[in-house]
């Protein structure tokens, strides 16, 4: 779709979010820039979401998904050019990756076949790096991915507070997670509404969250 079409359908645009159109942070999760963009997100996120739903349940899984997406988009708006158009749900997808990584770290001591788990993580990580970071000049919202990943990791740690298998250092990790996710919310809010946004850059016209 054209840039103007995406904006009309409520894509995330920093300058418009700053004006008060905060719903764009949520609506943009449902918009995509191309058929390939949609197909990739569907395959990628169904795989992640199913495994997270088994662990956390449907409601908590959706909570992690949407909070990660919102905070990822908010983080992106605070940093990116003021006129960049961003669409896609990969901020949420990276949140699910973070939640699974948090669970893996927390319960590493209980895992069987650790070598196979490490190999799977490395292969998946390399694939994601090649896809999302392989072309530095591409219109991919790296900052949104980082914000979503950090938020998802923190939420994954927080959501395991009732587990009987928590490691001894869990309380420290819990405290750090609360501080980080609070910063991911409060920091961008202050940056967006108390300061000037980054100067407008015409290229790229839109950002994809593949």
C-alpha positions in Angstrom: 0.0 0.0 0.0 1.0 3.6 -0.5 2.2 5.6 2.5 -0.9 7.8 2.5 -3.1 4.6 2.5 -1.3 3.2 5.5 -1.6 6.5 7.4 -5.3 6.6 6.6 -5.7 3.1 8.1 -4.0 4.3 11.3 -0.4 3.2 10.9 2.1 4.4 13.5 3.6 7.8 12.7 5.6 9.5 15.4 4.4 13.0 14.7 0.7 11.9 14.8 1.2 9.9 18.0 2.7 13.0 19.6 -0.4 14.9 18.6 -2.5 12.5 20.7 -3.4 9.7 18.2 -2.0 7.0 20.6 -4.4 4.4 19.2 -2.1 4.1 16.2 0.4 2.2 18.5 -2.2 -0.6 18.7 -3.9 -0.4 15.3 -0.6 -0.6 13.4 0.0 -4.1 14.8 -2.8 -5.3 12.5 -1.6 -3.5 9.3 1.0 -4.9 6.9 3.0 -3.5 4.0 2.7 -6.5 1.6 1.4 -10.0 1.2 4.9 -11.4 2.0 4.8 -9.3 5.2 1.5 -10.8 6.2 2.5 -14.4 5.4 5.8 -14.2 7.2 4.2 -12.8 10.4 1.4 -15.4 10.4 3.8 -18.3 10.1 6.3 -16.8 12.5 3.9 -15.8 15.2 1.6 -18.8 15.1 4.6 -20.9 15.8 5.7 -18.7 18.7 2.2 -18.0 20.1 1.2 -21.7 20.2 4.2 -22.6 22.4 3.6 -19.6 24.6 -0.1 -20.4 25.0 0.8 -23.9 26.2 3.0 -22.4 28.9 1.1 -19.3 30.0 -2.5 -19.9 28.9 -4.5 -17.9 26.3 -5.2 -14.7 28.3 -1.6 -14.3 29.6 -0.3 -15.1 26.1 -2.3 -12.4 24.5 -1.3 -10.0 27.3 2.4 -10.6 26.6 1.7 -10.3 22.9 -0.1 -6.9 23.0 1.9 -5.3 25.7 5.1 -6.1 24.0 3.8 -4.8 20.7 2.6 -1.6 22.3 5.8 -0.9 24.2 7.9 -1.8 21.1 5.9 0.7 19.0 6.2 3.3 21.7 9.9 2.8 21.9 10.2 3.1 18.2 8.2 6.3 18.0 10.5 7.9 20.7 13.6 7.2 18.5 12.7 7.1 14.9 12.2 10.0 12.4 9.0 11.9 13.1 7.4 11.2 9.7 8.2 7.5 9.3 5.2 5.2 8.8 5.5 1.9 10.7 3.2 -1.2 10.3 3.4 -4.8 11.3 3.2 -7.0 14.4 6.8 -8.1 14.8 7.2 -5.9 17.9 4.7 -8.4 19.4 6.5 -11.3 17.8 9.8 -10.3 19.3 8.0 -10.0 22.6 7.1 -13.7 22.4 10.7 -14.5 21.5 11.8 -12.6 24.6 9.2 -14.4 26.8 10.5 -17.8 25.6 14.1 -16.8 26.1 13.3 -15.7 29.7 11.7 -19.0 30.4 14.7 -20.8 29.0 17.1 -18.9 31.2 15.0 -19.2 34.3 14.5 -23.0 34.0 17.8 -23.9 32.3 18.7 -26.1 35.3 15.7 -28.3 34.7 16.1 -28.8 31.0 17.0 -32.1 29.3 19.0 -32.2 26.1 20.5 -28.8 26.6 22.8 -29.1 23.6 19.9 -29.6 21.3 18.1 -26.6 22.8 21.2 -24.4 22.3 21.5 -25.5 18.6 17.9 -24.7 18.0 18.2 -21.2 19.6 21.4 -20.5 17.6 19.8 -21.5 14.3 16.6 -19.5 15.0 18.6 -16.5 16.1 20.8 -16.5 13.1 17.8 -16.8 10.8 16.1 -13.8 12.5 19.3 -11.7 12.3 19.7 -12.4 8.6 16.0 -11.6 7.9 15.7 -8.4 10.1 19.2 -7.0 10.2 20.8 -8.3 7.0 20.1 -5.1 5.1 21.0 -2.0 7.1 19.3 0.3 4.6 16.0 -1.7 4.6 12.7 -0.3 6.0 12.7 -2.6 9.0 11.8 -1.1 12.4 14.8 -2.4 14.4 14.1 -0.1 17.3 10.6 -1.5 17.6 12.0 -5.0 17.6 14.4 -4.2 20.4 11.6 -2.6 22.5 9.3 -5.5 21.9 12.0 -8.1 22.7 13.1 -6.3 26.0 9.4 -6.0 27.0 8.7 -9.6 26.3 11.7 -10.8 28.2 10.8 -8.8 31.2 7.2 -10.0 31.1 8.4 -13.6 30.7 10.4 -13.3 33.9 7.5 -11.5 35.8 4.9 -14.1 34.7 6.9 -16.9 36.2 6.7 -15.6 39.8 4.5 -18.5 41.0 6.7 -21.2 39.7 8.2 -23.6 42.2 11.3 -24.2 40.0 12.6 -20.6 40.1 16.3 -20.2 40.5 17.8 -18.5 43.6 18.5 -15.3 41.7 14.9 -14.9 40.6 14.1 -12.1 43.0 16.9 -10.0 41.6 15.8 -10.8 38.0 12.2 -9.9 38.9 13.2 -6.5 40.3 15.4 -5.7 37.3 12.5 -6.7 35.0 10.0 -4.4 36.8 12.5 -1.6 36.5 13.2 -2.2 32.8 9.6 -2.5 31.7 8.7 0.6 33.7 11.5 2.4 31.9 10.4 1.1 28.5 7.0 2.7 29.2 7.9 5.9 31.1 11.1 6.8 29.2 9.5 6.9 25.7 6.5 8.8 27.0 8.8 11.5 28.4 10.9 11.5 25.2 7.9 11.9 23.0 5.8 14.5 24.8 8.4 16.5 26.6 11.0 16.9 23.8 11.1 17.4 20.0 11.0 14.3 17.9 13.8 13.3 15.6 13.9 15.3 12.4 11.8 14.1 9.5 13.6 11.8 7.1 11.7 11.0 3.8 13.4 7.7 3.2 12.3 5.0 4.0 8.7 5.9 3.6 7.4 3.2 5.8 8.8 0.7 8.3 7.9 -2.9 8.3 7.9 -5.2 11.3 8.4 -8.5 9.4 
